[in-house]
Amino acid sequence: MNEEMNTIFTDVNGIKMTMPCDKLLEALSKMQGVLDHAKKDSDNPYFKSKYADLAKCLSTIKKPMADVGLSITQHCSFDGQFVSCVTVLGHSSGQMIISTLNVPVTKRDAQGIGSGITYARRYSLSAVVGLAQADDDGNGAVGSADDDKKKTKWEETAEKAQAMLHNQDTLDSLENWRMISPDNIEIKGNDGNFYPLEMLNKNQLQKALNNELFADIKKYIEAEIKKK
């Protein structure tokens, strides 16, 4: 079976694709020509911003893909540290492209793993089909030509996330604190390790409160101090 698969697929920088792949790429090009942006209609309470959730992304691409014979399936697993999402973009001809995204999971329970899976699926899906996100208002209709050339904040964030997600150590070294949930916030100590706010004593919390590195989570630190 392995020998048979090797004659069908070729590997391009970690992405597997059938050779030839002309029919799939032609269909993908036609789909992208009519593909609309996914509307940002879901709220992110942690960062006070809006985003297009997985359901919105799927509903946006469903008909344009079906019209040209494209389909997409995603298969996820968890190895104890990373959620792995394998995305398969297929064409009615049998041609396909397969890519994998690994996302580090810090909270290893059902909720944390589930969030990691949803995150990986959304980013993989958008990257594979070329789906972008846009605010659900009239701004997009009156943008200039220069605006079209600029990357959206979401696209810039996605690129940075893609670069960092491959290395957990690098990711941790760039963060001074991380919010797993509003009830589970961790800050980095002098030793480079992360510690939940609830584990710190009042003196340690007071020092963190006066540290500019933790200015964005000041209210959470103050709330934790009141509990001590």
Residue frames as a rotation matrix with the C-alpha (Angstrom) as fourth column:
MET 1
0.564 0.826 0.000 0.00
0.826 -0.564 0.000 0.00
0.000 0.000 -1.000 0.00
ASN 2
0.411 -0.483 -0.774 2.82
0.201 -0.780 0.593 2.43
-0.889 -0.399 -0.223 0.85
GLU 3
-0.662 -0.690 0.293 4.44
0.407 -0.004 0.913 1.90
-0.629 0.724 0.283 -2.53
GLU 4
-0.160 0.713 0.683 1.13
0.966 -0.028 0.256 2.63
0.202 0.701 -0.684 -4.24
MET 5
0.747 0.455 -0.485 0.63
0.589 -0.792 0.163 5.84
-0.309 -0.407 -0.859 -2.24
ASN 6
-0.024 -0.861 -0.508 4.15
0.219 -0.501 0.837 7.03
-0.975 -0.092 0.201 -3.07
THR 7
-0.725 -0.220 0.652 3.38
0.658 0.059 0.751 6.81
-0.204 0.974 0.102 -6.78
ILE 8
0.205 0.904 0.375 0.27
0.918 -0.310 0.246 8.97
0.339 0.293 -0.894 -6.35
PHE 9
0.945 0.226 -0.237 1.42
0.315 -0.824 0.471 11.74
-0.089 -0.519 -0.850 -4.03
THR 10
-0.023 -0.956 0.291 4.34
0.626 -0.241 -0.742 14.14
0.779 0.165 0.604 -4.06
ASP 11
0.428 0.085 -0.900 5.53
0.872 -0.301 0.386 16.18
-0.238 -0.950 -0.203 -1.08
VAL 12
0.030 -0.367 0.930 6.00
0.507 -0.796 -0.330 19.94
0.862 0.481 0.162 -1.41
ASN 13
-0.654 -0.391 0.648 7.40
-0.312 -0.641 -0.701 21.49
0.690 -0.661 0.297 1.79
GLY 14
-0.957 0.225 0.182 5.34
-0.084 0.386 -0.919 19.14
-0.277 -0.895 -0.351 3.94
ILE 15
-0.024 0.976 -0.215 2.17
-0.719 -0.166 -0.674 19.44
-0.694 0.138 0.706 1.85
LYS 16
-0.683 -0.165 0.711 1.13
0.229 0.877 0.423 16.29
-0.693 0.452 -0.561 -0.01
MET 17
0.099 0.732 -0.674 -0.56
-0.692 -0.436 -0.575 16.60
-0.715 0.523 0.463 -3.37
THR 18
0.427 0.135 0.894 -1.52
0.407 0.855 -0.323 14.27
-0.808 0.502 0.310 -6.18
MET 19
-0.359 -0.554 -0.751 0.35
-0.566 -0.511 0.647 14.51
-0.742 0.657 -0.130 -9.42
PRO 20
-0.700 -0.158 0.697 -1.04
0.356 -0.923 0.149 15.71
0.619 0.352 0.702 -11.69
CYS 21
-0.442 0.562 -0.699 -3.16
0.753 -0.191 -0.630 18.25
-0.488 -0.805 -0.338 -9.77
ASP 22
-0.978 -0.070 0.196 -4.29
0.182 -0.741 0.647 20.42
0.100 0.668 0.737 -12.67
LYS 23
-0.260 0.961 0.093 -8.04
0.414 0.023 0.910 19.83
0.873 0.275 -0.404 -12.36
LEU 24
0.259 0.309 -0.915 -8.09
0.966 -0.062 0.253 20.59
0.021 -0.949 -0.315 -8.66
LEU 25
-0.558 -0.570 -0.603 -6.04
0.597 -0.780 0.186 23.77
-0.576 -0.256 0.776 -9.07
GLU 26
-0.865 0.321 0.387 -8.25
0.190 -0.504 0.843 24.95
0.465 0.802 0.374 -11.93
ALA 27
0.128 0.962 -0.240 -11.36
0.630 0.108 0.769 24.40
0.766 -0.249 -0.592 -9.81
LEU 28
0.065 -0.185 -0.981 -9.74
0.950 -0.288 0.117 26.14
-0.305 -0.939 0.158 -6.83
SER 29
-0.900 -0.434 -0.041 -8.91
0.387 -0.838 0.384 29.14
-0.201 0.330 0.922 -9.02
LYS 30
-0.504 0.796 0.334 -12.53
0.210 -0.262 0.942 29.39
0.838 0.545 -0.035 -10.20
MET 31
0.303 0.633 -0.712 -13.83
0.846 0.164 0.507 29.09
0.438 -0.756 -0.486 -6.65
GLN 32
-0.286 -0.510 -0.811 -11.52
0.833 -0.551 0.053 31.80
-0.474 -0.660 0.583 -5.33
GLY 33
-0.896 -0.046 0.441 -12.74
0.336 -0.719 0.608 34.10
0.289 0.694 0.660 -8.10
VAL 34
-0.093 0.947 0.308 -16.23
-0.037 -0.312 0.949 34.15
0.995 0.077 0.064 -6.58
LEU 35
-0.052 0.040 -0.998 -15.40
0.873 0.487 -0.026 33.46
0.485 -0.873 -0.060 -2.93
ASP 36
0.517 0.312 0.797 -16.65
-0.092 -0.906 0.414 36.10
0.851 -0.287 -0.440 -0.51
HIS 37
-0.629 -0.691 0.357 -14.99
-0.403 -0.103 -0.909 37.04
0.665 -0.716 -0.214 2.79
ALA 38
-0.177 0.534 -0.827 -16.23
0.769 0.599 0.222 35.29
0.614 -0.597 -0.517 5.91
LYS 39
0.223 0.359 0.906 -18.13
-0.148 -0.906 0.396 37.85
0.964 -0.222 -0.149 7.97
LYS 40
-0.815 -0.538 -0.215 -16.87
0.183 0.113 -0.977 38.57
0.550 -0.835 0.007 11.48
ASP 41
0.016 0.910 0.415 -20.05
-0.475 -0.358 0.803 38.02
0.880 -0.210 0.427 13.47
SER 42
0.592 0.104 -0.799 -18.70
0.571 0.646 0.507 36.21
0.569 -0.756 0.323 16.56
ASP 43
0.720 -0.273 0.638 -17.33
-0.514 -0.828 0.226 37.99
0.466 -0.490 -0.736 19.64
ASN 44
0.038 -0.766 -0.642 -13.97
0.562 0.547 -0.620 37.32
0.826 -0.338 0.451 21.28
PRO 45
0.891 0.450 0.057 -14.55
0.208 -0.518 0.830 38.50
0.403 -0.728 -0.555 24.88
TYR 46
0.476 -0.777 -0.411 -10.88
0.779 0.155 0.608 38.21
-0.409 -0.610 0.679 25.82
PHE 47
-0.621 -0.775 0.115 -9.58
0.713 -0.498 0.494 40.62
-0.326 0.389 0.862 23.18
LYS 48
0.010 0.738 -0.675 -12.82
0.168 -0.667 -0.726 42.60
-0.986 -0.107 -0.131 22.67
SER 49
-0.644 -0.240 -0.726 -12.85
-0.658 -0.310 0.686 41.90
-0.389 0.920 0.042 18.95
LYS 50
0.526 0.842 0.124 -14.92
-0.581 0.462 -0.670 40.08
-0.622 0.280 0.731 16.37
TYR 51
-0.689 -0.718 -0.100 -14.00
-0.585 0.469 0.662 37.09
-0.428 0.514 -0.743 14.25
ALA 52
0.184 0.694 -0.696 -15.56
-0.904 0.397 0.157 34.58
0.385 0.600 0.701 11.85
ASP 53
0.017 -0.153 0.988 -16.06
-0.722 0.682 0.118 31.29
-0.692 -0.715 -0.099 13.67
LEU 54
-0.833 -0.423 0.357 -15.65
-0.131 0.778 0.615 27.83
-0.538 0.465 -0.703 12.14
ALA 55
-0.112 0.883 0.457 -19.35
0.672 0.406 -0.620 27.55
-0.732 0.237 -0.638 11.25
LYS 56
0.629 0.325 -0.706 -19.26
-0.172 -0.828 -0.534 30.88
-0.758 0.458 -0.465 9.39
CYS 57
-0.340 -0.836 -0.431 -16.11
-0.738 -0.047 0.673 29.86
-0.583 0.547 -0.601 7.49
LEU 58
-0.777 0.071 0.626 -17.70
0.261 0.940 0.218 26.55
-0.573 0.332 -0.749 6.47
SER 59
0.247 0.962 0.116 -20.97
0.602 -0.059 -0.796 28.16
-0.759 0.266 -0.594 5.38
THR 60
0.369 -0.181 -0.912 -19.05
-0.494 -0.869 -0.027 30.75
-0.787 0.460 -0.410 3.32
ILE 61
-0.552 -0.721 -0.418 -17.13
-0.749 0.209 0.628 28.18
-0.366 0.660 -0.656 1.28
LYS 62
-0.320 0.420 0.849 -19.78
0.005 0.897 -0.442 25.42
-0.947 -0.137 -0.290 1.06
LYS 63
0.691 0.705 0.161 -21.60
0.169 0.059 -0.984 26.45
-0.703 0.707 -0.079 -2.13
PRO 64
0.555 -0.524 -0.647 -18.62
-0.813 -0.505 -0.289 27.93
-0.176 0.686 -0.706 -4.06
MET 65
-0.535 -0.774 0.340 -16.72
-0.693 0.632 0.347 24.68
-0.484 -0.050 -0.874 -3.48
ALA 66
-0.151 0.568 0.809 -19.63
0.198 0.820 -0.538 22.44
-0.969 0.079 -0.236 -4.43
ASP 67
0.729 0.496 -0.472 -20.20
-0.281 -0.413 -0.867 24.41
-0.625 0.764 -0.161 -7.64
VAL 68
0.362 -0.680 -0.638 -16.74
-0.908 -0.102 -0.406 23.45
0.211 0.726 -0.654 -8.95
GLY 69
0.706 0.032 -0.708 -16.54
-0.111 0.992 -0.066 19.91
0.700 0.125 0.704 -7.55
LEU 70
-0.436 -0.885 0.161 -14.35
-0.274 -0.040 -0.961 20.65
0.857 -0.463 -0.226 -4.53
SER 71
0.760 0.599 -0.252 -14.75
0.078 0.300 0.951 19.17
0.645 -0.742 0.181 -1.05
ILE 72
-0.253 -0.849 0.463 -12.88
-0.552 -0.267 -0.790 19.46
0.795 -0.455 -0.401 2.22
THR 73
0.769 0.398 -0.499 -12.51
0.174 0.622 0.764 17.08
0.615 -0.674 0.409 5.16
GLN 74
-0.004 -0.759 0.651 -10.56
-0.725 -0.446 -0.525 17.49
0.689 -0.474 -0.549 8.39
HIS 75
0.635 0.100 -0.766 -9.23
0.282 0.893 0.351 14.85
0.719 -0.439 0.539 10.75
CYS 76
0.240 -0.491 0.837 -7.90
-0.710 -0.677 -0.194 15.76
0.662 -0.548 -0.511 14.21
SER 77
0.510 -0.160 -0.845 -5.92
0.529 0.833 0.161 13.95
0.679 -0.529 0.510 16.91
PHE 78
0.680 -0.289 0.673 -4.16
-0.629 -0.702 0.334 14.81
0.376 -0.651 -0.659 20.19
ASP 79
0.288 -0.672 -0.682 -0.80
0.179 0.737 -0.651 13.42
0.941 0.066 0.333 21.30
GLY 80
0.379 -0.107 -0.919 -0.78
0.922 0.132 0.364 14.85
0.082 -0.985 0.149 24.83
GLN 81
-0.345 -0.548 -0.762 0.78
0.548 -0.777 0.310 18.17
-0.762 -0.311 0.568 23.83
PHE 82
-0.838 0.000 -0.546 -0.29
-0.398 -0.685 0.610 19.10
-0.375 0.728 0.574 20.31
VAL 83
0.327 0.899 0.290 -3.58
0.012 0.302 -0.953 18.95
-0.945 0.315 0.088 18.46
SER 84
-0.817 -0.576 0.019 -2.89
-0.020 0.062 0.998 17.79
-0.576 0.815 -0.063 14.93
CYS 85
0.307 0.937 -0.165 -5.36
-0.166 -0.118 -0.979 18.76
-0.937 0.328 0.119 12.19
VAL 86
-0.768 -0.476 0.429 -5.06
0.293 0.335 0.895 17.08
-0.570 0.813 -0.118 8.79
THR 87
0.127 0.799 -0.588 -7.01
-0.358 -0.516 -0.778 18.98
-0.925 0.309 0.221 6.11
VAL 88
-0.600 -0.250 0.760 -7.82
0.514 0.608 0.606 17.25
-0.613 0.754 -0.236 2.83
LEU 89
-0.058 0.525 -0.849 -8.89
-0.614 -0.689 -0.384 19.39
-0.787 0.499 0.363 -0.12
GLY 90
-0.525 -0.095 0.846 -10.36
0.362 0.874 0.323 17.06
-0.770 0.476 -0.424 -2.73
HIS 91
-0.472 0.375 -0.798 -11.71
-0.814 -0.533 0.231 17.34
-0.339 0.758 0.557 -6.26
SER 92
0.522 0.807 0.276 -14.30
-0.599 0.577 -0.556 15.19
-0.608 0.124 0.784 -8.00
SER 93
0.544 -0.412 -0.731 -11.55
-0.661 0.327 -0.676 13.94
0.517 0.850 -0.095 -10.31
GLY 94
0.857 -0.258 -0.446 -9.83
0.437 0.823 0.363 12.25
0.273 -0.506 0.818 -7.36
GLN 95
-0.137 -0.923 0.359 -7.03
0.424 -0.383 -0.821 14.79
0.895 0.040 0.444 -7.16
MET 96
0.856 0.445 -0.264 -6.30
0.407 -0.266 0.874 16.16
0.319 -0.855 -0.409 -3.67
ILE 97
-0.139 -0.844 0.519 -4.04
-0.153 -0.500 -0.853 18.31
0.979 -0.197 -0.059 -1.50
ILE 98
0.678 0.314 -0.665 -3.30
0.531 0.416 0.738 17.34
0.508 -0.853 0.116 2.11
SER 99
-0.200 -0.739 0.644 -1.81
-0.174 -0.620 -0.765 19.64
0.964 -0.265 -0.004 4.75
THR 100
0.284 0.205 -0.937 -1.25
0.799 0.490 0.349 19.33
0.531 -0.847 -0.025 8.50
LEU 101
0.017 -0.239 0.971 -1.28
-0.365 -0.905 -0.217 21.99
0.931 -0.351 -0.102 11.24
ASN 102
-0.092 -0.124 -0.988 -0.04
0.796 0.587 -0.148 21.27
0.599 -0.800 0.044 14.78
VAL 103
0.195 0.269 0.943 -1.37
-0.285 -0.905 0.317 23.50
0.939 -0.330 -0.100 17.57
PRO 104
-0.796 -0.518 -0.315 0.07
0.155 0.327 -0.932 23.42
0.586 -0.790 -0.180 21.13
VAL 105
0.373 0.927 0.036 -2.51
0.065 -0.065 0.996 22.86
0.926 -0.369 -0.084 23.88
THR 106
-0.615 -0.640 0.461 -1.70
-0.365 -0.287 -0.886 24.26
0.699 -0.713 -0.057 27.33
LYS 107
-0.315 0.598 0.737 -4.92
-0.887 0.092 -0.453 23.23
-0.339 -0.796 0.501 29.09
ARG 108
-0.815 -0.163 -0.557 -5.11
-0.428 0.817 0.387 19.47
0.392 0.554 -0.735 28.62
ASP 109
-0.595 0.727 0.344 -8.78
0.033 0.450 -0.893 18.85
-0.803 -0.520 -0.291 29.41
ALA 110
-0.154 0.600 0.785 -11.80
0.896 0.420 -0.145 18.33
-0.417 0.681 -0.602 27.18
GLN 111
0.801 0.503 -0.325 -12.46
0.363 -0.839 -0.405 22.05
-0.477 0.207 -0.854 26.84
GLY 112
0.212 -0.815 -0.539 -8.85
-0.460 -0.570 0.681 22.96
-0.862 0.104 -0.496 26.10
ILE 113
-0.670 -0.442 0.597 -8.41
0.230 0.641 0.732 20.17
-0.706 0.628 -0.327 23.56
GLY 114
0.158 0.836 0.526 -11.75
0.899 0.098 -0.427 21.01
-0.409 0.540 -0.736 21.94
SER 115
0.767 0.066 -0.638 -10.75
-0.040 -0.988 -0.150 24.67
-0.640 0.141 -0.755 21.63
GLY 116
-0.264 -0.952 -0.155 -7.44
-0.385 -0.044 0.922 23.63
-0.884 0.303 -0.355 20.09
ILE 117
-0.493 0.163 0.855 -9.22
0.665 0.704 0.249 21.45
-0.561 0.691 -0.455 17.54
THR 118
0.601 0.794 0.085 -11.63
0.693 -0.466 -0.550 24.23
-0.397 0.390 -0.831 16.57
TYR 119
0.512 -0.512 -0.690 -8.78
-0.347 -0.858 0.378 26.74
-0.786 0.046 -0.617 16.29
ALA 120
-0.550 -0.792 0.265 -6.70
-0.119 0.389 0.913 24.39
-0.826 0.471 -0.309 14.14
ARG 121
-0.185 0.564 0.805 -9.64
0.863 0.484 -0.141 23.54
-0.469 0.669 -0.576 11.88
ARG 122
0.770 0.555 -0.315 -10.56
0.386 -0.798 -0.463 27.20
-0.508 0.235 -0.829 11.33
TYR 123
0.273 -0.751 -0.601 -7.03
-0.551 -0.634 0.542 28.34
-0.788 0.183 -0.587 10.49
SER 124
-0.630 -0.515 0.581 -6.28
0.112 0.680 0.724 25.30
-0.768 0.522 -0.370 8.32
LEU 125
0.131 0.808 0.574 -9.56
0.847 0.209 -0.488 25.62
-0.515 0.550 -0.658 6.45
SER 126
0.823 0.213 -0.527 -9.02
0.038 -0.946 -0.323 29.32
-0.567 0.246 -0.786 5.74
ALA 127
-0.041 -0.946 -0.322 -5.41
-0.542 -0.250 0.802 28.84
-0.839 0.207 -0.502 4.65
VAL 128
-0.531 -0.198 0.824 -6.12
0.369 0.821 0.435 25.93
-0.763 0.535 -0.363 2.29
VAL 129
0.123 0.686 0.717 -8.93
0.974 0.054 -0.218 27.61
-0.188 0.726 -0.662 0.33
GLY 130
-0.743 -0.492 0.453 -7.69
0.579 -0.812 0.069 31.21
0.334 0.314 0.889 0.62
LEU 131
0.325 0.944 0.058 -10.53
0.700 -0.282 0.656 32.43
0.635 -0.173 -0.753 2.82
ALA 132
-0.815 -0.529 0.235 -10.15
0.268 -0.704 -0.658 35.84
0.513 -0.473 0.716 4.49
GLN 133
-0.109 0.771 -0.627 -12.30
0.985 0.002 -0.170 37.54
-0.130 -0.637 -0.760 7.11
ALA 134
-0.717 -0.052 0.696 -13.98
0.274 -0.938 0.211 40.94
0.642 0.342 0.687 6.87
ASP 135
-0.884 0.434 -0.172 -16.04
-0.011 -0.388 -0.921 43.16
-0.467 -0.813 0.348 9.17
ASP 136
-0.402 0.833 0.379 -19.78
0.915 0.373 0.150 42.81
-0.016 0.408 -0.913 8.66
ASP 137
0.185 0.441 -0.878 -20.32
0.323 -0.871 -0.370 46.47
-0.928 -0.216 -0.304 7.72
GLY 138
0.930 0.315 0.190 -20.08
0.279 -0.266 -0.923 48.76
-0.240 0.911 -0.336 4.71
ASN 139
0.428 -0.820 -0.381 -16.39
-0.464 -0.561 0.686 49.58
-0.776 -0.117 -0.620 4.99
GLY 140
-0.294 -0.600 0.744 -15.32
0.300 0.681 0.668 46.83
-0.907 0.420 -0.020 2.62
ALA 141
0.381 0.555 0.739 -17.52
0.864 0.071 -0.499 48.20
-0.329 0.829 -0.452 -0.17
VAL 142
0.992 0.022 0.122 -15.85
0.063 -0.937 -0.345 51.64
0.107 0.350 -0.931 -0.19
GLY 143
0.469 -0.882 -0.039 -12.20
0.261 0.096 0.960 50.61
-0.844 -0.460 0.276 0.29
SER 144
0.526 -0.375 -0.764 -9.49
-0.775 -0.582 -0.248 51.93
-0.351 0.722 -0.596 -2.01
ALA 145
0.777 -0.307 -0.549 -7.25
-0.214 0.692 -0.690 49.90
0.592 0.654 0.472 -4.28
ASP 146
-0.271 -0.929 0.254 -4.39
-0.575 -0.056 -0.817 50.38
0.772 -0.367 -0.519 -1.80
ASP 147
0.007 0.366 0.931 -6.54
-0.972 0.221 -0.079 48.84
-0.235 -0.904 0.357 0.93
ASP 148
0.901 0.394 -0.181 -6.88
-0.432 0.855 -0.288 45.67
0.042 0.337 0.940 -1.14
LYS 149
0.332 -0.868 -0.369 -3.10
-0.165 0.332 -0.929 45.30
0.929 0.369 -0.033 -1.23
LYS 150
-0.367 -0.465 0.806 -2.76
-0.836 -0.216 -0.505 45.60
0.409 -0.858 -0.310 2.54
LYS 151
-0.592 0.135 -0.795 -2.99
0.296 0.953 -0.058 42.54
0.750 -0.270 -0.604 4.73
THR 152
0.470 0.792 0.389 -5.84
-0.246 -0.306 0.920 42.55
0.848 -0.528 0.051 7.22
LYS 153
-0.068 -0.448 0.891 -5.02
-0.982 -0.128 -0.139 42.41
0.176 -0.885 -0.431 10.93
TRP 154
0.686 0.395 0.611 -6.44
-0.516 0.856 0.026 38.86
-0.513 -0.333 0.791 10.97
GLU 155
0.920 -0.360 -0.156 -4.14
0.073 0.548 -0.834 37.78
0.385 0.755 0.530 8.10
GLU 156
0.079 -0.930 0.360 -1.08
-0.572 -0.338 -0.747 39.25
0.816 -0.147 -0.559 9.83
THR 157
0.075 0.027 0.997 -2.04
-0.971 0.230 0.067 37.52
-0.228 -0.973 0.043 13.07
ALA 158
0.924 0.327 0.199 -2.60
-0.269 0.924 -0.271 34.24
-0.273 0.197 0.942 11.25
GLU 159
0.619 -0.757 -0.208 0.86
-0.087 0.198 -0.976 34.40
0.781 0.622 0.057 9.66
LYS 160
-0.186 -0.693 0.697 2.51
-0.834 -0.264 -0.485 35.11
0.519 -0.671 -0.529 13.01
ALA 161
0.366 0.410 0.835 0.57
-0.817 0.572 0.077 32.29
-0.446 -0.711 0.544 14.62
GLN 162
0.978 -0.010 -0.208 1.56
-0.117 0.799 -0.590 29.85
0.172 0.602 0.780 11.89
ALA 163
0.234 -0.972 -0.011 5.23
-0.300 -0.062 -0.952 30.71
0.925 0.226 -0.306 12.40
MET 164
-0.338 -0.393 0.855 5.11
-0.890 -0.162 -0.426 30.37
0.306 -0.905 -0.295 16.18
LEU 165
0.571 0.712 0.409 2.89
-0.812 0.562 0.157 27.33
-0.118 -0.422 0.899 16.57
HIS 166
0.664 -0.359 -0.656 5.62
-0.134 0.806 -0.577 25.01
0.736 0.471 0.487 15.29
ASN 167
-0.369 -0.866 -0.338 7.78
0.359 0.202 -0.911 25.69
0.857 -0.457 0.236 18.34
GLN 168
0.635 0.687 -0.355 6.25
0.555 -0.085 0.828 25.76
0.538 -0.722 -0.435 21.81
ASP 169
0.048 -0.698 -0.715 9.47
0.947 -0.197 0.255 27.02
-0.319 -0.689 0.651 23.37
THR 170
-0.825 -0.335 0.455 9.55
0.506 -0.797 0.330 29.98
0.252 0.503 0.827 21.01
LEU 171
0.013 0.933 0.359 5.90
0.313 -0.345 0.885 30.71
0.950 0.101 -0.297 21.69
ASP 172
0.629 0.221 -0.746 6.40
0.759 0.036 0.650 30.68
0.171 -0.975 -0.145 25.45
SER 173
-0.325 -0.870 -0.370 9.48
0.908 -0.397 0.136 32.89
-0.266 -0.292 0.919 25.25
LEU 174
-0.755 0.077 0.652 7.46
0.331 -0.813 0.479 35.62
0.566 0.577 0.588 23.51
GLU 175
0.278 0.951 0.137 4.70
0.184 -0.193 0.964 35.71
0.943 -0.243 -0.229 26.13
ASN 176
-0.768 -0.448 0.457 4.76
-0.333 -0.330 -0.883 37.30
0.546 -0.831 0.105 29.56
TRP 177
-0.563 0.661 0.495 1.28
-0.434 0.273 -0.858 36.04
-0.703 -0.698 0.133 30.39
ARG 178
-0.872 0.359 -0.333 -1.39
-0.178 0.402 0.898 33.87
0.456 0.843 -0.287 28.82
MET 179
-0.373 0.848 0.375 -5.13
-0.839 -0.136 -0.528 33.57
-0.397 -0.512 0.762 29.27
ILE 180
-0.996 0.088 -0.006 -6.38
0.081 0.938 0.336 30.02
0.035 0.335 -0.942 29.04
SER 181
-0.017 0.996 0.087 -9.80
0.751 -0.045 0.659 31.20
0.660 0.077 -0.747 30.26
PRO 182
0.188 0.120 0.975 -11.01
-0.294 -0.940 0.173 34.17
0.937 -0.319 -0.141 32.35
ASP 183
0.885 0.179 0.430 -10.67
-0.460 0.193 0.867 31.93
0.073 -0.965 0.253 35.41
ASN 184
0.667 -0.699 0.259 -7.28
0.540 0.693 0.478 30.55
-0.514 -0.179 0.839 34.45
ILE 185
0.891 -0.418 0.177 -4.62
-0.194 -0.703 -0.684 33.17
0.411 0.575 -0.708 33.78
GLU 186
0.640 -0.745 -0.188 -0.92
0.725 0.504 0.469 32.42
-0.254 -0.436 0.863 34.03
ILE 187
0.899 -0.435 -0.044 2.03
-0.432 -0.868 -0.244 34.82
0.068 0.239 -0.969 34.24
LYS 188
0.550 -0.771 -0.321 5.67
0.346 0.560 -0.753 34.10
0.760 0.303 0.575 33.55
GLY 189
0.927 -0.294 -0.232 8.03
0.173 -0.213 0.962 34.07
-0.332 -0.932 -0.146 36.51
ASN 190
0.476 -0.829 -0.295 11.72
-0.810 -0.544 0.220 35.02
-0.343 0.134 -0.930 36.55
ASP 191
-0.314 -0.601 0.735 12.57
-0.285 0.798 0.531 31.35
-0.906 -0.043 -0.422 35.95
GLY 192
-0.802 -0.001 -0.597 10.71
-0.596 -0.032 0.802 31.38
-0.020 0.999 0.025 32.62
ASN 193
-0.822 0.554 -0.132 7.89
0.545 0.832 0.100 29.13
0.165 0.011 -0.986 33.83
PHE 194
-0.438 0.769 0.465 4.21
-0.331 -0.619 0.713 30.08
0.836 0.159 0.526 33.88
TYR 195
-0.917 0.151 -0.368 2.27
0.397 0.397 -0.827 30.18
0.021 -0.905 -0.424 37.16
PRO 196
-0.033 0.976 0.215 -1.52
0.713 -0.128 0.689 30.53
0.700 0.176 -0.692 37.68
LEU 197
-0.251 -0.013 0.968 -2.50
-0.341 -0.935 -0.101 33.72
0.906 -0.356 0.230 39.50
GLU 198
0.724 0.661 0.198 -4.22
-0.425 0.202 0.882 31.67
0.543 -0.723 0.427 42.19
MET 199
0.612 -0.564 -0.555 -0.89
0.671 0.741 -0.012 30.05
0.418 -0.365 0.832 43.10
LEU 200
-0.349 -0.782 0.516 0.82
0.375 -0.621 -0.688 33.39
0.859 -0.046 0.510 43.85
ASN 201
-0.181 0.244 -0.953 0.79
0.970 -0.113 -0.213 34.97
-0.160 -0.963 -0.216 47.29
LYS 202
0.763 0.620 -0.183 -0.42
0.597 -0.785 -0.166 38.50
-0.247 0.018 -0.969 47.92
ASN 203
0.275 -0.750 -0.602 3.09
-0.103 -0.646 0.757 39.99
-0.956 -0.146 -0.255 47.81
GLN 204
-0.659 -0.521 0.543 3.85
0.418 0.347 0.840 38.34
-0.626 0.780 -0.011 44.47
LEU 205
0.093 0.804 0.587 0.52
0.995 -0.056 -0.082 39.50
-0.033 0.592 -0.805 43.06
GLN 206
0.753 0.165 -0.637 1.21
0.296 -0.950 0.103 43.06
-0.588 -0.266 -0.764 44.20
LYS 207
-0.278 -0.922 -0.270 4.57
-0.068 -0.262 0.963 43.05
-0.958 0.286 0.010 42.40
ALA 208
-0.597 0.124 0.792 2.86
0.757 0.414 0.506 41.75
-0.265 0.902 -0.341 39.25
LEU 209
0.488 0.872 -0.049 0.22
0.833 -0.482 -0.271 44.48
-0.260 0.092 -0.961 39.55
ASN 210
0.625 -0.326 -0.709 2.94
-0.118 -0.938 0.327 47.15
-0.772 -0.121 -0.625 39.45
ASN 211
-0.478 -0.807 0.345 4.70
0.202 0.281 0.938 45.51
-0.855 0.519 0.029 36.50
GLU 212
-0.148 0.414 -0.898 3.92
-0.771 -0.617 -0.158 47.08
-0.620 0.669 0.410 33.11
LEU 213
-0.903 -0.248 -0.350 4.30
-0.419 0.687 0.594 43.67
0.093 0.683 -0.724 31.46
PHE 214
-0.744 0.653 -0.144 0.99
0.668 0.733 -0.125 42.64
0.024 -0.189 -0.982 33.04
ALA 215
-0.878 0.374 -0.300 -0.92
-0.287 -0.911 -0.296 45.88
-0.384 -0.174 0.907 32.44
ASP 216
-0.567 0.675 -0.473 -3.46
-0.604 0.050 0.795 44.16
0.560 0.737 0.380 30.18
ILE 217
-0.047 0.548 -0.835 -4.52
0.364 0.788 0.496 41.74
0.930 -0.281 -0.237 32.93
LYS 218
-0.824 -0.338 0.456 -4.46
-0.206 -0.571 -0.795 44.26
0.529 -0.748 0.401 35.77
LYS 219
-0.059 0.894 0.444 -8.13
-0.931 -0.210 0.300 43.75
0.361 -0.395 0.844 36.66
TYR 220
0.611 0.249 -0.751 -7.63
-0.113 0.967 0.229 40.01
0.783 -0.055 0.619 36.98
ILE 221
-0.420 -0.828 -0.371 -4.64
0.415 0.188 -0.890 40.49
0.807 -0.528 0.265 39.27
GLU 222
-0.710 0.216 0.670 -6.60
-0.578 -0.722 -0.380 42.96
0.401 -0.658 0.637 41.40
ALA 223
0.386 0.918 -0.088 -9.47
-0.742 0.366 0.562 40.47
0.548 -0.152 0.822 41.65
GLU 224
0.362 -0.335 -0.870 -7.09
0.323 0.921 -0.220 37.76
0.875 -0.201 0.441 42.79
ILE 225
-0.735 -0.640 0.223 -5.53
0.066 -0.395 -0.916 40.06
0.674 -0.659 0.333 45.42
LYS 226
-0.259 0.735 0.627 -8.99
-0.871 -0.458 0.177 40.66
0.417 -0.500 0.759 46.90
LYS 227
0.629 0.505 -0.591 -9.38
-0.286 0.857 0.428 36.91
0.723 -0.100 0.684 47.40
LYS 228
-0.202 -0.828 -0.523 -6.20
0.335 0.444 -0.831 36.64
0.921 -0.343 0.187 49.48
